[in-house]
């Protein structure tokens, strides 16, 4: 296959280059730097040699070789000589000869570093001397020997390395690695990665009105495009699918090396700055720089943020509809009308007096902002929105897989340990027990906050201050939500560590299984932790209060809390908004910015205390790039990034009926989140090794599950938590004139104050003598009925209507979601056609190459037949020439034949 040796193919080959299994470290060398100068065969062009000085730390010292990978380690010189002798230890030169006798074994030999080539050459020891080693010295010497052996294997593999001299008694040292073009080509062929050929073909574009709309869209969004080189989407190189193996970091786990990482160079100006928040992301450049796995995450995050725009607009319209119709809402006007004089039963025993329903006017009016008919439409819209988002992501993922040559990618992993079921049973048992315990811990925290609300409300009701007593509900709700938020943030950090430990003791078979099980455990624990308080307010608060004269008590004298007169939907909105905004502001933003900086400062202070103040001859005036990158935090994976967005996706979809502005706040957060994550990846974390992936894995299944769960939850929020069904039933079944007049009186039941239990009547009440009946919100028979205080017929009718609505809403929305899923194909039509075309072009290309080679071989045979009458010597010479040519072409012919057979 004809290879184009330019920058694009260099990035393509080197992005998946890795060392073979004989080397225990097994890191991958990634040469995906987007370099502003011309790179030829992974080497800076000689005509642009002067430009190297402007790029600090990206090349070998005094050389044109690029630094493709860096190994970092801490060393400590052995102190045996210094303790026995009288002179201080002299700086050791790696070229000095030595022979070490340790634990009865003799290890000798060393590596000498050539100044320009970066190669190590084994040398024989001269004048060996015996050194007594202590336990720490023996361990350090063992690490040094492992490093030398490993570095010798690197050089033997064709890589070029450059090391810092260890000129201090202890300190930090770097091994810089350069992969020549020959190594890149060899490893690309060995790992069978996709290689573009010189054969290119045009990509079919949509015609007609779609083409015109696309051209208009491109012109409108031209100012939003980042100023980076764009991929040519009209032409594509023909490529062939291969596979890749994975390796593990065993030497790093054994502390022989401290870190292994490629270097940062670009991507800050046009992507990682807050000033470019309005621009699209350079996804292709991100993929070349970080690899496909991280590229897919930012592509998913970008699409999710774009989809939040229409949902935010619709949510704003729903909220504005509530604001516009608040003055015409009859139930809230009746509740605020003081002439109605609805005298309500006391909210607590003894210390609470009778009160007028009009005092809750503000709560009733605020509830209408979120409890109106438009929220039903918005719930259906958001369910369809979630389905369309997932379908669009599948299409975008397929498009990226096609252009990134991931369509034939197969992930194969070897099992880590061969364990039987008997070996795994203790781990599974520990997982089930601890997960159950953690969930119970979350429920206990929620119950603790409930007790706090009840006791605080009772304590504030004792106050003699009228203002304090009138604001009891607001004070208790606000402080309880803040306590909930703090508990959620603390337990989130604990649950993340517990999930990792539980997955480790479970010993999954492969790395992929480990990651999936870790994600599932962490998501389950954090999902319960984040949504348990919200579920309580939505579906349990006020359901088990009882009635006047027969209340349910938590402790002696403390009644279960009940909803506000306007219902629990307003309180649910407050709970959801504070927890969502608090998690986004504190956990997603402040923690992401502050924690890496604190860890970086802590590591700097720790290294400053442990390392002696000695002159380091390796230290240049300006810090090198490998020094700057070593001070950054190591990359720990994408799980935290996905997790915070998935939890936010739940806030946006699960309880959106109670908070239509949730998509708007999520959009504002994500606009910052995209650049915050970009800045963190570029400036706060070491550049991770590139990992190829064809999809986002198990996260898609979690998103799909949340989307289906949101339909059920929103159905119950509308039917149970809001007053939508009772209002609908009253207007069409019980109203005299088909309007909402009289709705408030219809929902309030009567209670005879003489039936209050002894000791629970209000003390020192000025209204006690004038009040015979008080009202409470419920559908119960009046005290003059034969079945006094039992549930009335209206209660059972409303309950039946609520259940019917849940079933109807769920099935309707599910049907519409399936319909949308069926109407939108997973693979875009143009991509499916291009895949078919590529296969056809690939077959034609290989057949043409085969045909040309066969014709060439036939011409040699025909020429030999024509000259058969010549001398025997000449004939033998030609036969030898032909055999030599045939042997040189054997590999390529066999390769093309096998490829043709597979196609």
BADO-340179 format. One record per residue (C-alpha): chain; x, y, z. Coordinates in steps of 0.001 Angstrom, whole numbers, plus 500000, padded with zeros to 6 digits. Layout:
N
chaine X Y Z
A X Y Z
...
! end
This chain:
903
chaine X Y Z
A 500000 500000 500000
A 501437 503353 499034
A 501892 505409 502217
A 501893 509200 502178
A 504720 510189 504527
A 503293 513470 505699
A 502174 514866 509037
A 498681 513388 508890
A 499913 509823 508393
A 502610 510303 511041
A 499894 511180 513537
A 497788 508273 512325
A 500551 505691 512700
A 502092 506905 515931
A 498790 507456 517741
A 498511 503709 518301
A 502177 502668 518503
A 502979 500480 521546
A 505843 498275 522665
A 505476 494527 522498
A 504957 492341 525547
A 508627 491464 526378
A 508952 494897 527992
A 507158 494875 531293
A 506258 498567 531380
A 504324 498335 528153
A 503629 502025 527565
A 502509 503353 524205
A 504516 505952 522338
A 502182 508619 521011
A 503476 511056 518521
A 500237 512914 517923
A 501635 516401 518509
A 500104 518993 516223
A 503372 520737 515443
A 503534 524070 513628
A 506713 523101 511748
A 507078 520535 508998
A 507753 517068 510399
A 509308 514494 508100
A 509581 510948 509431
A 509133 512184 513009
A 512130 514481 512569
A 512260 518279 512318
A 513075 519519 508819
A 516658 520682 508621
A 515691 523960 506930
A 513648 524913 509988
A 516206 523920 512612
A 516240 527405 514121
A 512596 527146 515049
A 513361 524511 517674
A 514551 527108 520137
A 511089 528640 520288
A 509570 525359 521463
A 510861 524756 524975
A 511394 521140 525944
A 509904 519402 522912
A 513198 518019 521549
A 516342 516326 522763
A 518938 518734 524106
A 520935 520101 521158
A 519177 517744 518750
A 516387 517744 516189
A 514762 514612 517595
A 511269 515102 518998
A 510484 513909 522495
A 507697 511389 521954
A 507457 510024 525466
A 508884 510692 528904
A 509674 508373 531824
A 510155 509986 535236
A 511647 508420 538347
A 513121 509391 541717
A 516605 508137 542517
A 518662 507969 545685
A 522389 507317 545721
A 523523 504575 548079
A 525021 505918 551300
A 527226 502955 552354
A 530459 504546 551143
A 529698 507843 552816
A 528937 506205 556130
A 532168 504170 556183
A 534520 506745 554688
A 535518 510225 555685
A 534725 512139 552539
A 531246 513162 551330
A 529734 511202 548463
A 530873 512339 545057
A 528351 512668 542256
A 528232 509387 540426
A 528659 509329 536707
A 526745 506679 534846
A 529936 505981 532928
A 531764 504982 536116
A 532287 501253 536392
A 530862 499314 539295
A 530210 495812 540509
A 527538 495270 543157
A 527434 492301 545481
A 524025 492117 547159
A 522381 489190 548901
A 525001 486847 547554
A 524390 487874 543937
A 526675 489803 541625
A 525217 492294 539148
A 527558 494197 536901
A 527570 496265 533810
A 526196 499710 533056
A 524931 501850 530222
A 526863 504684 528713
A 524926 507526 527122
A 526190 508879 523834
A 525851 512656 523593
A 523943 512882 520326
A 522580 509530 519400
A 520944 508950 522726
A 521934 505267 522556
A 523152 503167 525475
A 526115 500857 524864
A 526924 498113 527360
A 530395 498444 528873
A 532475 496058 530902
A 533227 497019 534512
A 536728 498180 535462
A 538162 497966 538947
A 535146 496525 540751
A 534803 497135 544461
A 532615 495462 547076
A 529926 497588 548738
A 527804 496609 551695
A 524164 497578 551058
A 521435 498278 553565
A 517784 497236 552967
A 516813 500581 551398
A 519975 500651 549289
A 519306 497116 548080
A 515762 498057 547047
A 517000 501179 545253
A 519708 499177 543500
A 517147 496612 542351
A 515019 499389 540851
A 518083 500867 539127
A 518968 497520 537575
A 515386 497057 536358
A 515467 500528 534801
A 518763 499798 533044
A 517478 496499 531708
A 514285 498097 530497
A 516096 501019 528856
A 518480 498583 527191
A 515436 496814 525703
A 514130 500147 524443
A 517375 500817 522606
A 517435 497268 521251
A 513942 497861 519868
A 515240 500775 517800
A 514113 503632 520008
A 516437 506481 520882
A 516642 507715 524469
A 518247 510600 526316
A 518815 510563 530090
A 519593 513214 532663
A 522750 512722 534656
A 522150 511721 538276
A 524400 514405 539779
A 522695 514733 543188
A 522513 512418 546156
A 518779 512064 545458
A 516288 513727 543164
A 514077 513507 540094
A 515360 512344 536727
A 513821 511956 533264
A 514285 509522 530389
A 513244 511061 527085
A 512310 508701 524256
A 512245 509308 520507
A 510640 506895 518033
A 512306 507019 514563
A 510269 506575 511433
A 511485 503010 510967
A 510139 502036 514390
A 506819 503748 513744
A 506401 501953 510422
A 507388 498590 511901
A 505036 498873 514855
A 502200 500145 512658
A 502565 497042 510504
A 502964 494775 513540
A 499813 496032 515249
A 497910 496202 511951
A 496459 499645 512531
A 494436 501323 509821
A 496725 502857 507229
A 495515 505367 504654
A 496588 504720 501082
A 497233 507039 498205
A 493921 505931 496761
A 491316 508622 497524
A 487694 508963 496581
A 485102 511710 496779
A 482467 511671 499503
A 478953 512016 498166
A 477167 515153 499321
A 473462 515643 499832
A 471699 517395 496981
A 468681 519626 496601
A 467285 521661 499450
A 469427 519888 502072
A 472581 521034 500298
A 471319 524617 500206
A 470395 524561 503888
A 473802 523098 504731
A 475573 525856 502787
A 473529 528532 504598
A 474285 526912 507960
A 478021 526785 507177
A 478048 530496 506313
A 476133 531419 509474
A 478384 529351 511744
A 481671 530352 510087
A 482525 532861 512899
A 481986 530058 515444
A 484539 527723 513875
A 487891 527455 515735
A 490947 528751 513896
A 492554 525343 513439
A 493271 523212 510360
A 490021 521568 509275
A 489642 518046 507965
A 488782 517650 504298
A 485280 516208 504492
A 484883 515994 500722
A 487715 513493 500092
A 488693 510418 502078
A 491700 508134 501860
A 491012 504478 501317
A 492003 502538 504437
A 491889 498985 505674
A 490714 497776 509123
A 493225 496129 511430
A 493430 495510 515195
A 495490 496582 518163
A 496707 494986 521387
A 496728 496534 524881
A 499448 496528 527515
A 499803 497387 531173
A 501909 499564 533460
A 503632 497003 535651
A 506927 498827 536234
A 505045 501935 537345
A 502956 499817 539719
A 506223 498510 541230
A 507554 502089 541643
A 510518 501459 539360
A 509320 504490 537415
A 507130 507220 538890
A 505339 508313 535737
A 505155 507778 531982
A 503534 510329 529718
A 503745 512119 526355
A 504280 515895 526342
A 501769 518722 525956
A 502271 521215 523146
A 499136 522858 521658
A 495319 523085 521819
A 495096 525898 524386
A 494399 528983 522279
A 491476 527700 520213
A 489931 525260 522661
A 490958 525490 526337
A 490313 529211 526910
A 487088 530593 528339
A 487257 533353 525726
A 486364 530900 522932
A 483276 529496 524681
A 481072 530512 521730
A 483090 528516 519188
A 482667 524915 518159
A 485173 522400 519447
A 487968 521174 517133
A 486926 517553 517621
A 489279 516132 514982
A 492222 517914 516556
A 491188 516715 520030
A 491061 513172 518711
A 494555 513452 517209
A 495917 514982 520403
A 494252 512787 523051
A 492966 509777 521137
A 489541 508518 520152
A 488242 507780 523659
A 488652 511339 524916
A 487625 512691 521510
A 484319 510817 521775
A 483713 512236 525262
A 484086 515836 524105
A 482006 515124 520998
A 479250 513703 523243
A 479513 516645 525647
A 479308 519103 522747
A 476210 517415 521286
A 474548 517260 524723
A 475209 520969 525235
A 473801 521803 521795
A 470651 519777 522510
A 470136 521698 525755
A 469524 524873 523727
A 466039 523956 522371
A 464988 522385 525703
A 466102 525552 527528
A 464071 527722 525169
A 460940 525598 525647
A 461499 525574 529431
A 461704 529367 529477
A 458424 529585 527526
A 456763 527222 530030
A 457993 529354 532920
A 456827 532552 531189
A 453425 530947 530589
A 453125 530420 534339
A 454122 534056 534977
A 451612 535376 532441
A 448666 533269 533642
A 449288 533719 537386
A 446798 536583 537602
A 444074 534537 535915
A 444588 531421 538033
A 441318 531022 539963
A 442513 528607 542726
A 445402 530862 543780
A 443092 533915 543695
A 440584 532121 545933
A 443350 531143 548333
A 444582 534754 548508
A 441088 536205 548966
A 440767 537098 552655
A 436981 537234 552375
A 436821 533453 552046
A 438184 533075 555612
A 439249 529439 555454
A 440259 528714 559067
A 442887 525953 559028
A 443669 523454 561772
A 446866 524038 563859
A 450171 522904 562291
A 451536 521576 565605
A 450232 520533 568997
A 449635 523066 571802
A 451922 525860 570609
A 450415 526437 567136
A 447192 528388 566728
A 444469 528276 564113
A 445439 530197 561002
A 443883 531648 557866
A 444585 530066 554480
A 445111 533504 552903
A 448398 533779 554820
A 449836 531176 552386
A 449018 533368 549383
A 452648 533818 548295
A 453298 530062 548280
A 450161 529408 546229
A 451054 531999 543610
A 454631 530723 543345
A 453396 527143 542922
A 451440 528145 539832
A 454692 529091 538089
A 455590 525395 537937
A 452238 523674 538460
A 450248 524541 535353
A 449009 522701 532245
A 452139 523671 530289
A 454285 521421 532490
A 452462 518359 531137
A 453372 519361 527599
A 456941 520045 528715
A 457246 516581 530291
A 456194 514936 527028
A 458559 517199 525106
A 461526 516301 527362
A 460834 512573 527037
A 460928 512889 523235
A 463944 515204 523564
A 465886 512517 525436
A 465044 509956 522742
A 466063 512292 519926
A 469299 513144 521738
A 470281 509481 522039
A 469360 508807 518418
A 471338 511801 517210
A 474319 510690 519278
A 474225 507241 517663
A 474280 508909 514259
A 477124 511259 515209
A 479057 508383 516756
A 478698 506388 513552
A 479824 509379 511492
A 482901 509886 513674
A 483681 506158 513567
A 483626 506289 509791
A 485862 509341 509407
A 488192 508187 512212
A 488469 504665 510706
A 486941 502948 513742
A 484252 500952 511927
A 486300 497747 511997
A 487828 498239 515434
A 487618 495169 517647
A 488631 495315 521300
A 490243 492106 522476
A 491516 491705 526015
A 493244 488882 527800
A 491877 487747 531106
A 493841 489056 534078
A 493389 486100 536431
A 491828 482699 535991
A 489563 482478 539045
A 486819 479983 539776
A 483369 480724 541185
A 484532 479631 544613
A 487276 482257 544435
A 484844 484989 543430
A 482001 484257 545883
A 483632 486159 548825
A 484128 489215 546621
A 480544 489116 545356
A 479202 488677 548888
A 481257 491642 550131
A 479985 493723 547188
A 476305 492977 547879
A 476652 493541 551619
A 478561 496815 551405
A 476414 498248 548609
A 473297 497494 550670
A 474948 499111 553696
A 475848 502243 551698
A 472299 502579 550372
A 470963 502233 553920
A 473481 504893 554981
A 472007 507255 552379
A 468474 506577 553578
A 469639 507145 557166
A 471071 510529 556170
A 467753 511465 554540
A 465861 510335 557637
A 468228 512386 559801
A 467411 515499 557778
A 463678 514711 558148
A 464110 514554 561936
A 465989 517850 561781
A 463114 519473 559887
A 460498 518194 562324
A 462393 519137 565493
A 463501 522523 564145
A 459947 523406 563104
A 458701 522435 566567
A 461455 524436 568272
A 460822 527559 566200
A 457102 527348 566936
A 457950 527985 570613
A 459463 531346 569722
A 457762 534495 570946
A 458947 536413 567869
A 456090 536738 565406
A 458429 537066 562404
A 460233 533839 563301
A 457006 531901 563664
A 455612 533215 560383
A 458740 532124 558460
A 459133 528660 560001
A 458484 526774 556759
A 460904 528870 554690
A 463655 528657 557319
A 463334 524897 557803
A 463164 524153 554060
A 466199 526298 553150
A 468465 525004 555931
A 467424 521371 555373
A 468223 521567 551658
A 471668 523021 552397
A 472341 520192 554871
A 471206 517705 552218
A 473617 519252 549713
A 476580 519035 552111
A 475797 515403 552942
A 475490 514557 549230
A 478884 516132 548426
A 480612 514272 551266
A 479021 510898 550525
A 479784 511273 546803
A 483517 511340 547525
A 483233 508379 549897
A 481143 506332 547481
A 483635 506872 544641
A 486464 505362 546726
A 484243 502544 548030
A 483100 501608 544493
A 486711 501342 543323
A 487698 499174 546282
A 484686 496883 545814
A 485524 496428 542136
A 489130 495564 542942
A 488215 492804 545408
A 485757 491434 542843
A 488697 490822 540421
A 486965 491274 537017
A 488318 489226 534147
A 489386 492093 531863
A 490141 495799 532064
A 486909 496558 530205
A 484893 494496 532690
A 486664 496292 535546
A 485746 499698 534130
A 482114 498742 533475
A 481570 497295 536952
A 483231 500284 538576
A 480955 502614 536621
A 477826 500654 537557
A 478666 500590 541268
A 479640 504253 541396
A 476562 505287 539436
A 474190 503235 541623
A 475575 504700 544850
A 475761 508273 543581
A 472336 508071 541945
A 470723 507018 545231
A 472735 509624 547113
A 471786 512503 544793
A 468107 511721 544292
A 466988 510183 547619
A 466052 513579 549195
A 464226 514580 546007
A 462290 511298 545872
A 461235 511828 549484
A 459803 515292 548823
A 458158 514212 545565
A 456437 511003 546630
A 456532 510543 550411
A 456322 513888 552170
A 452790 514660 553342
A 451471 511188 552399
A 451634 509695 555894
A 450614 512651 558078
A 447264 511361 559219
A 444448 513789 560023
A 443500 516146 562880
A 442765 514134 565987
A 444685 511142 564595
A 448119 512371 563507
A 451172 510143 562880
A 454062 510905 565241
A 457768 510228 564649
A 458723 510678 568266
A 456619 511514 571274
A 455074 514922 570523
A 456667 515358 567039
A 454218 515031 564128
A 455223 513958 560645
A 455750 516983 558429
A 453197 517859 555800
A 453262 519779 552543
A 452551 523481 552228
A 448948 524530 551459
A 449918 524963 547803
A 451257 521401 547634
A 454705 519830 547697
A 455587 520747 544098
A 457019 524127 545068
A 459177 522553 547750
A 460276 519898 545250
A 461303 522685 542890
A 463361 524372 545635
A 464998 521070 546619
A 465851 520176 543034
A 467197 523609 542098
A 469455 524015 545159
A 470921 520498 544930
A 471433 520756 541164
A 472988 524222 541224
A 475037 523413 544334
A 476516 520257 542819
A 477310 522061 539570
A 478901 525060 541252
A 480811 523282 544027
A 481502 519765 542810
A 481688 520249 539051
A 483484 523611 539010
A 485225 524528 542268
A 486417 520988 542977
A 487663 520508 539411
A 489647 523751 539572
A 490759 523686 543197
A 491641 520052 543908
A 494248 519650 541085
A 495879 522922 542117
A 495993 521878 545784
A 497478 518487 544855
A 500048 520183 542651
A 501010 522559 545483
A 501188 519694 547981
A 503461 517640 545686
A 505694 520663 545118
A 506032 521284 548865
A 506652 517584 549492
A 509381 517364 546847
A 510928 520556 548194
A 511174 519077 551698
A 512497 515650 550683
A 515090 516700 548099
A 518337 518207 549445
A 519424 521645 548317
A 522124 520662 545829
A 523203 522140 542544
A 521553 520362 539639
A 523574 520675 536475
A 520645 519331 534442
A 518465 522287 535360
A 518327 524824 532566
A 517459 528479 532926
A 513958 527936 531544
A 511999 524876 532744
A 511684 522164 530140
A 508346 520787 529025
A 508921 517408 530691
A 509573 519187 534015
A 506367 521214 533661
A 504306 518168 532734
A 505658 516085 535608
A 504312 518629 538102
A 500788 518076 536727
A 498271 515589 538083
A 498196 512151 536392
A 495162 511357 534275
A 492828 508974 536143
A 490182 508313 533509
A 486965 509774 532151
A 484631 508251 534750
A 484361 511430 536905
A 483681 513583 533837
A 480950 511302 532521
A 479482 510771 535996
A 478834 514431 536707
A 477193 514900 533307
A 475046 511769 533699
A 473821 512943 537119
A 473041 516322 535565
A 471185 514561 532740
A 469042 512959 535449
A 468273 516353 536992
A 467262 517634 533555
A 464971 514731 532665
A 463743 512906 535790
A 461928 515731 537628
A 461668 518279 534856
A 457905 518579 535422
A 458621 520339 538714
A 461478 522566 537453
A 461218 523632 533776
A 464282 525865 534124
A 466588 522862 534804
A 467735 522624 531131
A 468617 526342 531161
A 470852 526033 534232
A 472392 522876 532799
A 473160 524733 529546
A 474828 527621 531360
A 476886 525160 533377
A 477933 523121 530336
A 479101 526161 528385
A 481629 526651 531178
A 482122 522914 531710
A 483361 522289 528155
A 486144 524865 528464
A 486815 523920 532084
A 487371 520274 531147
A 489466 521373 528174
A 491643 523586 530350
A 491986 520853 532938
A 493084 518313 530326
A 495592 520708 528770
A 496998 522627 531761
A 496192 520664 534952
A 496616 517001 533915
A 499452 515122 532259
A 498732 514273 528682
A 497187 510770 528750
A 498087 507924 526459
A 495768 507730 523485
A 493186 504948 523655
A 491121 503846 520702
A 487411 503303 521306
A 484494 503012 518915
A 481775 504219 521329
A 481185 505632 524806
A 480585 502172 526209
A 478228 501487 529102
A 477436 505183 529519
A 475024 504971 526580
A 473056 502206 528308
A 472861 504309 531488
A 471607 507307 529508
A 468982 505156 527815
A 467847 503784 531185
A 467547 507282 532663
A 465507 508395 529651
A 463007 505547 530133
A 462886 506062 533909
A 462184 509761 533411
A 458902 508953 531655
A 457622 507003 534670
A 458847 509517 537254
A 457397 512544 535457
A 454092 510720 535084
A 453932 510208 538859
A 455104 513787 539570
A 452256 515188 537469
A 449675 512720 538765
A 450643 512522 542460
A 452719 515556 543442
A 450979 518299 541466
A 447328 519339 541548
A 446848 518781 537819
A 444573 515729 538174
A 442440 517113 541080
A 441891 520333 539123
A 440974 518397 535992
A 438558 516177 537927
A 436897 519150 539636
A 436457 521137 536449
A 434848 518318 534455
A 433154 516217 537167
A 432254 518342 540197
A 432107 522004 539106
A 428626 523459 538736
A 429531 525707 535799
A 432601 523972 534350
A 435051 526489 535827
A 437576 526326 538663
A 435519 528461 541035
A 435117 526653 544346
A 438102 524341 543805
A 439885 525325 547049
A 436768 524713 549137
A 436298 521358 547366
A 439780 520137 548377
A 439427 521128 552066
A 437727 518817 554575
A 436003 519795 557850
A 437093 518822 561351
A 435251 519386 564626
A 437724 521058 567010
A 436066 519358 569967
A 437412 516042 568639
A 441034 517100 569197
A 442882 514887 571670
A 443336 516249 575166
A 446591 518169 575488
A 446872 518950 571776
A 444526 521960 571645
A 446140 525368 571048
A 447052 527090 574303
A 446085 530712 574893
A 444306 530919 571519
A 442155 534050 571134
A 439965 532193 568585
A 439310 529014 570551
A 435850 530092 571709
A 434702 531250 568265
A 435838 528292 566145
A 433732 525137 565884
A 435241 523650 562729
A 438698 523921 561184
A 439731 522849 557673
A 442527 520571 556464
A 443560 519550 552960
A 442234 516086 552170
A 439200 514286 550707
A 437413 513003 553835
A 433861 512764 555085
A 432672 515687 557302
A 432076 515218 561063
A 428272 515193 560573
A 428541 512202 558213
A 427832 508663 559525
A 431380 507671 558305
A 433065 510759 559688
A 436667 511401 558669
A 436771 508373 556352
A 438005 508797 552778
A 435243 510224 550608
A 434097 509146 547147
A 435981 512083 545665
A 439234 510659 547095
A 438791 507323 545322
A 437730 509012 542100
A 440787 511261 542100
A 443054 508311 542959
A 441632 506292 540048
A 442136 509254 537710
A 445737 509605 538871
A 446555 505952 538192
A 444793 506116 534816
A 446821 509194 533902
A 450091 507443 534825
A 449250 504476 532605
A 448043 506660 529715
A 450956 509105 529943
A 453556 506356 530166
A 452244 504351 527223
A 451701 507423 525050
A 455179 508788 525629
A 456794 505366 525242
A 454949 504873 521950
A 456074 508263 520685
A 459658 507519 521775
A 459665 504192 519928
A 458179 505954 516889
A 460941 508574 516944
A 463533 505831 517367
A 462105 503965 514370
A 461881 507053 512155
A 465494 508128 512747
A 467989 505577 511357
A 471013 504820 513525
A 473399 505119 510566
A 473122 508242 508388
A 472193 507412 504824
A 475242 509115 503329
A 477573 507204 505676
A 476017 503823 504855
A 476391 504584 501141
A 480014 505642 501621
A 480795 502431 503523
A 479421 500385 500642
A 481361 502515 498170
A 484572 502139 500173
A 484247 498354 500157
A 483727 498384 496408
A 486696 500697 495830
A 488815 498571 498159
A 488051 495392 496204
A 488752 497109 492874
A 491995 498535 494208
A 493294 495176 495433
A 492176 493368 492283
A 494001 495931 490156
A 497185 495529 492176
A 496898 491733 491947
A 496310 491922 488212
A 499385 494137 487638
A 501619 491806 489656
A 500339 488725 487823
A 500970 490436 484483
A 504499 491279 485620
A 505172 487665 486603
A 503726 486386 483310
A 506006 488764 481370
A 509041 487269 483141
A 507898 483731 482292
A 507248 484631 478632
A 510658 486304 478362
A 512339 483194 479750
A 510521 480983 477246
A 511618 483149 474301
A 515228 482976 475404
A 515145 479279 476265
A 517497 478450 473387
A 520285 480571 474874
A 523110 479065 476838
A 522591 477152 480056
A 524647 479679 481969
A 522490 482588 480896
A 519330 480607 481600
A 520465 479802 485126
A 521366 483453 485654
A 517905 484585 484563
A 516255 481941 486730
A 518228 483157 489725
A 517261 486754 488918
A 513610 485796 488685
A 513742 483877 491982
A 515332 486839 493673
A 512614 489160 492351
A 509874 486702 493241
A 511230 486413 496782
A 511206 490211 497197
A 507624 490401 495995
A 506405 487373 497933
A 505464 489268 501093
A 503454 491937 499315
A 501736 489484 496963
A 500759 487243 499873
A 499616 490249 501833
A 497398 491513 499046
A 496056 488024 498373
A 495067 487546 501992
A 493494 490983 502098
A 491583 490296 498895
A 490349 487010 500359
A 489104 488733 503505
A 487304 491419 501510
! end
